[in-house]
């Protein structure tokens, strides 16, 4: 078996590091205080705001740490009877999702037939969505079936809830769609 100089040095370094860590652990030395101290320094002067995880209707409590108006950490709140300071993988990723440089922060609109997206105001976008919903509902609304049965529905609009929305919001959203006569209502969590 031939071992290159590089392989020998890597093996020696790995064995040495393993022996050193094993020796420290064998002596009862733990790195937990150092890790806790590093976390404490990160949030030392940060303002702590209690909040809730946005990903489901369980209501896991979180603590959001902000410094100079920027979020520096999000963690589970140990005072919560629901999660006792723990978070599921989605909840634990809340900080990364919020601070993601690819996160959309502006409303984009592409005109019909257009090739490029343009930034538009949120108010304009909300008005446009409402205008299109009303137009579609008015054009496709069915008050009565041919046999005379009252249905008050529109088959042309589909309502889709999401797994990142909590149960209460999905309930209100479903009531909104049903009030418009939408019958095709689903939740992405079931698809």
N, C-alpha and C positions, 0 to 999 in steps of 0.2 A: 504494500500500500504506500503510495507516494503522497506526501503532504507538502503543499506549497508553503512558502514562508508566510504569506498572507493568512492562509488557513491556520497555521500554527499560532500566529499572533492573535487571531480572533479567538481561537480555542483557549489559549492561555489567559487572555483578558476575561473571557466569559467565566472560566473556572475560578479565576481570582475574585471576580465580583460575586459569584455565587458563594464562594467560601466566606468572603467578608460578610455578606448579608446573612448567611446561615449562622455565622459566629455571633453576630449581633442579636439575631432572633433567639439563638440558644442561650444567650446571657440574659434574655428577657427585655432587651431594648426594643422599644416600639417606635414607629415613625408617626403614629397617630397624633401625638401632641404637636409635632412639627407641622403636620397637615392642617390641624385645627388652628394653629397659630397663623399660618399663611392665609386661611379663610378669614380669620378674625381681622387681620390687617387689611384685607381687601374691602371689608365692609365696616371698618372701624368708625369712620366719620359719616357713613351713609345714613340717610333718613330711611326708616323702615315703615312701609305702608302695608297693612293687611289687605288681602284681596282674595279672589277665588280663581281657581283654574277654569279657563274658558272652554274646555274640550268636552265635557259631558254634563249630565245633570246631577252627578254625585255631590258636587259642591265642595271639593277638596280645597282646604284653605291654603293660601300661599302668603309668603312674606316677600314683598318687592323692595329691594334696597336700591336707593337712588343717591347719586352724588353729582352735584353740579347740574341737576336737571336731567341726568342720563341714568338709565337703568344699568346697574353694575352686577346684579345678582337676583335670581328668583329661586326660592326654595320653599319646601313644604313648611307649614306652620305646625309645630309640635303641640300647640294648645288645642288643635282641632280634634273633636271626637270622631270625625269621619276618616281622616287620613293619618292622624297622629304624627305629622311631620314628613310622611312619605308621599311620593308622587309616582304615578304610573309613567311609562316611557314618554307618552305624549305630554304629560304635565311637566316632566323633568326637562323636556326640550323647549319649554316656553321661552326661556331666555334666548336660545339660539334662533328660534323662529322670529322673535321680535327684533333681534339685532342682525338678522340676515341681510347682507348687502343687496341681495336679489329681491327683497321684499317690495312688492308694489306699493308705492306711496302716492301715486297720482292716478287720476282717472284718465284712461286712454280710450279714444274713439276712432274707429276706422269707418269712413263714409262708405255707403254701398258702392261697390265697384272700385273702391280705392285700394291702393297698395301699401300706403303708409299709415301708421298710427299717429294721432295728434293728441296732445294734452288738452283736456277740457275741464271746465269747472264742475265740481260735484253737483251744484244746484242745477246746472244745465242737464247733466246726465240723469239726475233723478226726475226732472220734468220730462225728459225724453222717454224714459222708461214708462212713466205714468201715461204719457200720451199714446205710446204704442200699445200698452195694455188696454186702455179704453177703446182705442180704435179696433183692435182685434176682437174684443168682447162685443162691441156694438155690431160688428160685421157678422159675427158667428153665433150670436145669442139665440138660443132656442127656448121659447116660452112654453110651447105645448107640442107634444108629439102629434103625428097625423091622426091618432085615435082620440085626441082630445085630452090626454093625460098631461097635467101641469108638471113640468120638469125644471124650468128656470135654470138652464145650464149653458155652458159654452164648451164645446169639445176641442177648441183650437188652442187652449192654453194648458200648459203642464206646470205644476208646482213641484219643486224638488227641494226638500230640506237637506241638511247636511249633518254629518257626524260631529263636526266641530261646533255645532249649535247645540245649546242645552235643550232639555226636554220642554221647558217652559216656553222658550222662544219658538220651537217647532210647533207647539200647541197653538200659540197665537197666530203663527204663520198659516197653519192649517185652517183656523177659523177665518182668517182674512181671505184665503183662496176660496173657501166654500161660500163666503158671503158674495163673492164675485160670480159664483156659479161654476167654478172650476171643479171638475170631477176627477181629473187625472192628477192625484196628489200622491207623492211617494217620498221616502226618505232614503238618502244615499247609503245609509248604514244597512239597508235591507237589499240593496241591488247587488 
